[in-house]
């Protein structure tokens, strides 16, 4: 199934004839990014939402390999010079997963999940099975990695806790990784930037700085 021919509401493509492409993976129930990001950056923009907690799979694809094939086909057919995979939370997981297999130039992620944890009662979080991305990237250094993290999760630690800094611990000494810490006490860094009306400018400027 070709991504561009998908009738799924979860996939949108904004083409402006740019030389570069941003692929944005939304977190669970996160709305699509606006075409304004494409206008701000000058990049073409493919946005994917996760309305069904799909365990990192692009909508309409039964296996990661199928989506990788379609994403690579898009990049090849449009002749993009640089490709950036981005996302927040579970979308950050998707961006890192597909960014690895598609050999993205940059993965620019907010508070991503990277693996499963288990508590003393053998309860797994997140509750869907994940590839361990720390192991996936252990000896892979082709893609630049930028992790955008809140300083803490204090705002919601009694309600839910993603353990963001533990999630990215395996990347702490990765030679391709950079960590940016924001003065927020909330897992949803991109949402906080959106509330301040500077999310798209932040994404655009920093992507260009790290490409």
C-alpha positions in Angstrom: 0.0 0.0 0.0 1.5 3.3 -1.1 1.6 5.9 1.7 0.7 8.7 -0.7 -2.4 6.8 -2.0 -3.7 5.9 1.5 -7.2 6.9 2.2 -6.5 6.7 5.9 -7.1 9.9 7.9 -4.0 9.1 9.8 -1.7 10.1 6.9 -1.3 13.5 5.3 1.3 14.8 2.8 2.1 18.5 2.2 4.3 18.9 -0.9 5.9 22.2 -1.8 8.6 20.9 -4.1 11.3 21.2 -1.4 14.6 19.4 -1.5 14.1 18.1 2.1 11.4 16.1 3.9 10.1 16.1 7.5 8.3 13.0 8.6 6.3 13.7 11.7 4.9 10.8 13.9 2.2 12.0 16.2 1.8 10.6 19.7 -1.4 8.8 20.8 -4.4 11.0 19.8 -2.1 13.9 18.9 -3.6 16.0 16.0 -1.8 16.3 12.7 0.9 19.0 12.5 -0.3 21.9 10.4 1.0 22.7 6.9 2.5 25.8 8.7 5.5 23.7 9.6 6.1 23.1 5.9 5.7 26.8 5.2 8.0 27.7 8.1 10.8 25.3 7.2 10.5 25.1 3.4 10.5 21.3 3.7 7.9 18.9 2.4 5.9 17.4 5.3 4.5 13.9 5.8 2.5 13.7 9.0 1.2 10.5 10.6 -1.1 10.2 13.6 -1.5 7.4 16.1 -5.2 7.2 16.9 -5.2 3.5 17.9 -1.9 3.0 19.8 -0.5 1.1 16.9 2.8 0.1 18.4 4.9 2.2 16.1 3.3 0.8 12.9 2.3 3.3 10.2 -1.4 3.0 9.5 -2.4 0.5 6.9 0.8 -1.6 7.3 0.8 -4.9 9.1 4.6 -4.9 9.5 7.4 -2.4 10.0 9.1 -3.7 6.9 6.1 -2.7 4.7 6.1 0.9 6.0 9.9 1.2 5.6 9.5 0.1 2.0 6.9 2.7 1.3 8.8 5.5 3.1 12.0 4.7 1.2 10.0 4.7 -2.1 8.6 8.2 -1.3 12.1 9.5 -0.5 13.5 7.9 -3.7 10.7 9.1 -6.0 10.9 12.7 -4.8 14.7 12.8 -4.8 15.0 14.4 -1.3 18.4 15.5 -0.2 17.8 15.3 3.5 15.1 13.4 5.5 14.2 14.2 9.1 12.1 11.9 11.3 10.4 13.6 14.2 7.8 12.8 16.9 6.6 13.2 20.4 6.3 10.3 23.0 5.0 7.2 21.1 5.6 9.3 18.0 9.2 9.8 19.0 9.5 6.0 19.3 8.1 5.7 15.7 10.5 8.3 14.5 13.5 6.6 16.0 12.4 3.2 14.8 11.7 4.2 11.2 14.6 6.7 11.2 17.0 3.8 11.8 15.7 1.6 9.1 15.3 4.4 6.6 18.8 5.8 7.5 17.4 9.3 8.2 19.8 12.2 8.3 18.3 13.3 11.6 15.9 12.1 14.2 14.4 15.0 16.2 12.3 13.7 19.0 10.4 14.8 22.1 10.3 12.6 25.2 10.3 9.3 23.3 9.6 5.8 24.6 12.5 3.5 23.5 11.7 0.2 25.3 9.5 -1.6 27.8 9.9 -1.5 31.6 8.5 -4.0 34.1 7.5 -3.2 37.7 7.6 -5.6 40.7 4.2 -7.1 39.7 5.5 -7.8 36.1 3.3 -5.1 34.7 4.7 -3.8 31.4 4.9 -0.2 30.4 4.2 0.9 27.8 1.5 -1.8 27.5 2.4 -2.6 23.9 5.5 -4.6 23.0 8.4 -2.4 21.8 11.7 -3.0 20.1 14.5 -2.0 22.3 15.8 1.1 20.4 18.9 1.4 22.6 20.0 -2.0 21.3 19.0 -1.1 17.8 21.2 2.0 17.8 24.0 0.6 19.8 26.4 0.2 16.9 24.6 2.5 14.5 25.9 6.0 14.1 24.7 7.2 10.7 21.8 9.2 12.0 22.1 12.3 14.1 19.8 12.2 17.2 18.3 15.1 19.0 16.3 14.4 22.2 14.1 17.2 23.5 13.3 16.5 27.1 11.5 18.1 30.0 13.5 18.5 33.2 10.9 16.4 35.1 7.4 14.9 35.0 6.3 16.4 38.3 3.1 17.9 36.8 1.6 14.4 36.4 3.8 11.9 38.3 1.0 10.7 40.5 -1.4 10.2 37.5 0.9 8.6 35.0 4.7 8.4 34.7 6.6 7.6 31.5 10.0 7.7 33.2 11.3 9.8 30.3 14.9 10.1 31.3 15.2 6.4 32.1 13.7 5.8 28.6 16.6 7.5 26.9 19.4 6.3 29.3 20.9 3.9 26.7 21.5 6.9 24.4 23.3 9.0 27.1 26.7 8.2 25.7 25.8 7.6 22.1 28.2 9.6 19.9 25.4 10.9 17.6 23.1 12.0 20.4 22.4 15.5 21.7 20.0 16.2 24.6 18.1 19.5 25.0 16.4 20.1 28.4 13.4 22.4 28.6 12.1 24.2 31.8 8.9 22.1 31.8 7.7 19.5 34.4 5.6 17.7 31.9 6.2 14.8 29.5 4.5 16.6 26.6 7.3 19.0 25.6 5.9 19.6 22.2 2.4 20.4 23.6 4.0 23.0 25.9 5.8 24.6 23.0 2.5 24.5 21.0 0.8 26.3 23.9 3.4 29.0 23.7 2.9 29.3 19.9 6.5 28.6 19.1 6.5 24.9 18.3 6.8 25.1 14.5 9.6 27.8 14.7 11.4 25.7 17.3 11.2 22.5 15.2 12.2 24.4 12.0 15.2 26.3 13.4 16.7 23.4 15.3 16.3 20.9 12.5 18.2 23.2 10.3 20.8 23.7 13.0 21.5 20.0 13.3 21.2 18.9 9.7 
